[in-house]
Amino acid sequence: MCMVGATLAVALALALSGKGRQDMSDFVENAKNMVSAAVSRTSWQAQKQLRVRGKQGEIDQLMEQRQQLLDDLAKVAMDLYQQSRLTDAQLSRLCASIQELDHDMQNRQTQLAEIKNEMYVANQFAPSATTNYAPPPVTPNPGMNSNPSATSTPPPYASPSPNAHAKALACPNCGNPIRSNALYCRSCGAKLR
């Protein structure tokens, strides 16, 4: 719109200078064309923004549907695992890690509630380390064992908890080391309790 204001100022100057009617009508015609072009471009940009918002809304709806399908898939896998009907070893390990994480999270929520309710004590306890719940990598050794989860090495990130026993516990199914409070084996997914 600054261009229109400048154009009108030039038109007024021409009219006052007495240049003639032809110059003035040319100027007015040019001003009309410029204003019309500016309005047309502004209208096009507004329509473009509406199209962009509409398309983004469609994409957002598709992403919500995708997330719902992923949530449904996870629920089905967890239900099958809890019913001991999940046969895929990798999915079983992931489900075992999720259940162990859920159990640990519930314990920590209980601890948090206790902490919020406690009174000041001179000997404060340090927070416990957060366990990494990522399943251990599967490293099959051909010819050693047909069960790939039985040959995996213990995860390098697993750190013993402060109250762990001196002797490491082993999974009764695959023999890999497990935590003393583990509900499921991280290597083979076997229920321990």
GUMIGU-263508 format. One record per atom (N, C-alpha, C, O): x, y, z. Coordinates in steps of 0.001 Angstrom, whole numbers, plus 500000, padded with zeros to 6 digits. Layout:
! GUMIGU-263508
XYZ...
! end
This chain:
! GUMIGU-263508
500813498808500000500000500000500000500862501264500000500354502330499652502119501194500368503020502339500315503218502788498872503363503978498594503221501828497967503381502125496546502189502933496057502355503849495251501002502614496526499801503340496111499862504770496613499527505705495885500294504944497869500408506287498429501409507125497661501163508304497405502524506540497293503543507258496521503001507616495140503277508703494631502242506724494538501669506967493218500665508113493276500641508960492383499847508148494306498875509228494446499581510563494663499134511595494161500669510543495401501424511777495627501987512311494317501965513518494075502493511412493470503016511825492168501882512379491308502084513355490586500697511778491369499551512232490577499139513633490994498833514475490150499131513874492270498764515191492767499788516223492316499426517332491923501050515863492370502098516784491932501947517099490447502143518244490040501607516116489642501421516344488206500213517241487946500246518121487086499150517000488707497950517808488512498219519264488875497743520173488195498959519482489913499257520833490343500249521514489408500235522739489285501091520758488763502094521365487894501499521799486567502149522517485808500275521378486270499615521799485053500096521078483820500065521662482737500534519851483923501068519098482784499985518714481804500308518525480631498850518597482147497833518245481169497012517063481603497361516268482476495881517013480915494924515972481258495408514581480875495138513624481600496095514444479788496544513126479343497484512485480356497363511299480663498407513262480863499325512733481867498570512290483114498875511262483719497576513095483481496804512771484677495991511505484467495926510666485366495377511347483319494565510145483087495452508906482983495056507828483427496644509043482402497581507915482368498003507516483783498094506340484136498251508555484563498657508272485935497551507572486724497807506605487440496340508060486589495204507470487303494997506037486834494701505158487643495147505795485547494996504429485014496077503506485577495800502366485948497299504006485637498388503216486238498131502943487722498401501845488208497620503923488425497313503753489848496235502694490029496331501851490921495215502736489187494149501728489255494715500336489008494377499388489717495568500214488013496178498915487700497030498400488857497000497210489174497790499299489488498632498886490614497794498447491804498103497445492448496742499187492098495862498824493207495181497499492909495071496642493786494728497328491684494071496077491283495038494901491402494651493828491864496283495090490992497286494021491097497578493686492558497733492515492904497656494710493421497928494478494842496771493725495492496988492815496293495544494106495147494367493413495699494328491975495203494026491060495969494630491775493932494625490429493356495674489547494042495393488395494370496868490076494257497925489300494916497554488988496366497775487871496833496999489952497071496585489733498461495498488672498529495518487820499417494561488714497610493491487710497560494072486326497283493671485343497906495020486256496345495658484972496022496395484411497235496315483215497513497125485286497969497861484835499143496916484342500234497222483364500917495778485001500406494805484555501404494236483189501018494079482314501870493930483011499740493422481717499276494486480634499439494169479505499814495719480963499165496816480008499332496925479587500799497086478401501088496839480543501726496899480217503146495760479287503552495961478365504343494572479523503018493436478639503305493700477228502791493388476254503476494270477105501591494584475783501036495657475088501872495574473886502126496676475858502303497752475289503123497181474777504448497490473664504873496346475594505098495742475169506372494866473933506191494885473029507026494101473894505103493254472725504843494079471464504648493750470410505192495153471571503870496005470414503617496714469975504895496856468777505139497165470941505724497812470601506984496820469904507913497194468981508637495568470335507898494540469669508692494338468228508260494166467345509099494358467985506954494231466616506446495407465756506907495226464611507323496613466323506829497812465584507252497750465289508749498093464187509178497311466270509551497198466061510997496207464942511314496451464126512203495082464903510584494105463831510808494697462465510475494468461494511197495459462387509384496098461124509017497129460707510069497250459522510379497867461666510615498850461348511645498161460847512927498667459945513593497019461431513262496263460960514427495780459532514204495846458703515111495290459243512990494844457886512674496009456913512750495854455798513247497178457326512262498366456462512298498761456168513746499066455026514092498753457210514596499114457015515999498119456080516677498514455249517495496827456206516346495823455325516932496071453875516508495936452959517319496428453669515251496724452313514779497959451743515479497977450567515840498989452570515671500180452112516400499841451768517851500339450784518397498989452587518467498572452297519843497795450979519895497994450175520805496906450760518910496141449509518858497071448310518675496886447274519313498073448455517801499036447381517575499799447063518861499997445895519197500224448098519575500946447878520826500060447180521852500528446301522576498802447555521923497886446927522879497694445449522547497707444606523444497518445132521274497342443734520874498592442926521218498490441815521738499775443484520927501020442766521227501161442552522730501546441465523161500858443568523533500963443418524985499948442396525507500266441604526394498731442413524961497718441435525388498169440010525062498052439115525899498680439803523862499168438475523484500332438044524374500423436880524763501218438982524693502359438659525542501899438259526940502389437282527505500964439011527488500476438707528826499736437376528877499666436740529929499184436955527740498504435660527658499468434552527252499041433419527030500754434855527152501802433909526724501507433327525345501791432158525085500939434143524467500622433695523110501429434443522056501206434249520861502363435293522475503195436032521535504411435177521208505186434830522099504579434836519931505628433891519553506904434563519043507957433926519032506845435799518632508030436477518107508957436868519259508529437552520189510215436444519205511166436678520296511464438157520488511563438627521621511609438891519398511932440308519512510766441072520143510978441925521005509541440768519718508380441416520327508240441024521790507860441850522620508545439773522114508477439327523505509459440106524368509121440508525482510677440323523865511661441090524630511188442525524833511335443083525921510613443129523776510114444491523900508973444565524918508925445481525738508061443601524860506949443578525811507455443382527235506953444020528161508438442511527421508997442299528750509636443585529269509492443918530446510328444297528413510947445559528821509890446592529175510056447350530130508804446626528410507723447579528692507067447261530028506800448160530825506806445973530273506177445613531541507101445905532719506650446358533771508377445648532542509330445936533615509400447440533859509469447886535004509383448213532786509376449668532903508115450129533632508194450973534524506949449581533260505692449955533926505752449654535416505324450464536238506282448494535758506384448101537158507311449053537912506994449487539020508442449371537315509394450277537943508787451675538069509004452351539075508035452113537065507406453422537102506375453491538230506293454502538927505595452435538414504624452404539512505344452496540860504909453226541751506441451758541005507217451832542242507732453243542487507671453746543609508237453877541444508775455226541596507673456241541874507906457214542592506482456038541325505368456931541636504972456798543108504650457787543766504999455570543611504726455351545030505798456027545876505490456676546875507059455873545474508154456507546200508021458038546166508299458717547154507592458566545012507410460007544883506327460489545839506492461516546497505226459759545921504160460137546847504668460107548289504330460980549087505481459097548620506048459019549964506975460193550235506963460762551326507776460553549244508708461666549398507945462971549619508328463788550457506870463158548867506079464380549010505435464473550394505211465574550895505137463341551010504462463326552305505408463298553494504959463470554627506702463087553276507606462963554414508018464321554957507977465337554263508405464302556189508869465505556874510393465578556729511038464602556347510944466724557033512386466915556919513127465955557849512821465843559036514122465260557263514977464354558011516415464763557714516745465109556579517262464724558723518651465157558541519397464284557539520196464799556758519153462971557542519851462066556622518975461822555391518137460920555387519170462613554372518384462459553143519019461388552262520240461235552228518176460656551555518650459617550649518876460192549267518135461065548814519893459704548610520175460123547240519192459430546303518766458310546583518826460067545206517908459419544263518566458199543624519771458182543373517752457185543370518295455972542753518487456187541250517835457038540644519377455415540670519687455538539254518502455074538417517775454161538809518316455695537283517256455316536364517768454200535463518824454333534844517030453114535391517433451959534598517070452172533135516013452723532828517933451743532244517654451799530817516860450550530447517336449433530651515652450726529904514768449604529608514829449153528159513990448361527729515782449628527412515914449181526032516283447698526041517123447278526836515668446907525170515987445480525170517419445258524698517942446039523903518053444192525186519431443933524768519473443539523295518510442976522773520576443832522630520682443460521221520800441942521069521371441250521912520244441457519971520319440025519676521536439802518797521657440410517734522445438924519239523643438613518461523683437110518248524268436387519054523068436628517170523047435183516939524438434661516583525175435279515815524774433514517160526021432819516844525651431555516086525138430614516691525896431503514766525499430326514001526207429070514511527407429076514786525441428014514627525989426730515031526046426542516535526192425412517000525935427616517315526026427505518767524698427070519369524640426102520128523633427786519030522340427525519645521265427984518664521425429020518018520195427246518543519141427618517605518286428745518156517575429397517391518331428992519444517557430058520060518427431316520104519354431385520911518141432346519227519010433520519183518986434319520473519984434959520806517885434308521210517847435099522436518686434453523531519101435137524467518943433156523436519738432478524461521225432774524297522000432585525235521631433239523111523049433502522875523393434971523032524555435344522870522430435807523338522741437229523452523530437486524725523382436797525735524366438496524634525192438849525778524398439770526683523473440442526227524747439808527958524016440702528843524251442140528422525329442470527930523260443002528607523393444381528155524499445108528901524628444966530117525311445899528167526415446607528801525934447749529688526684448217530545524698448204529499524215449350530244523562448956531562523272449830532378523324447677531793522651447255533022523609447436534193524698446862534225523184448229535132524016448441536308523315447843537503522096447963537627524055447201538385523409446585539537522834447655540447523415448727540613521681447350541034521078448285541966521863448236543270522590447275543523521720449261544095522519449324545317522288448142546248523193447769546994521107447547546224520837446434547126520885445080546418520261444122546876521626444989545295521722443729544557522588442735545334523505443125546058522286441466545175523058440427545844524426440304545192524601440673544031525378439793545926526727439623545394526710438600544265527474438732543309525857437585544355525770436565543323524654436950542346523520437191542758524983437008541042524005437399540046522973436290539846523306435105539876521717436689539643520658435730539377520634435416537892521036436245537076520171434239537536520121433830536136518691433438535787517948432929536626518321433683534539516999433309534045516910431783533985517813431137533454515836431200534521515703429750534472515456429228533054515657428043532788515025430096532152514729429676530785515960429716529879516250428746529178516695430858529896517823431008528960519178431082529663520212430937529011519193431307530988520444431343531721521137432692531738522186432827532368520589433692531068521209435014531070520985435696532413520011435392533102521866436609532794521720437309534078520444438149534097520043438707533076519816438233535262518613439050535443518761439852536721519570439517537586517982440903536833517971441706538056517199440959539129516341440130538827517502441250540359516860440529541465515369440828541554514602439988542024514943442016541109513523442360541182512817442286539831511716442816539684513432441638538845512865441568537496511617440689537474511562439635538108510624441156536728509407440383536547509527439464535330508933438387535286510313439915534338510485439189533081511950439228532687512672440160533042512381438232531964513758438202531458513865439145530273513023439107529375514877439983530257515073440907529139515606440212527898515482440747526796516183439060528045516754438367526895515728437519526165515597437611524944514997436690526907514061435779526238512605436124526504511722435578525842512325437018527456510957437451527723510196436517528660508990436689528842510862435537529255510183434570530137509714435257531414510415436105531966508512434882531882507999435396533149508818434808534284509093433608534297509207435638535230510034435176536336509240435060537632509681434381538559508105435694537715507277435621538937505875435244538576505021435129539454
! end
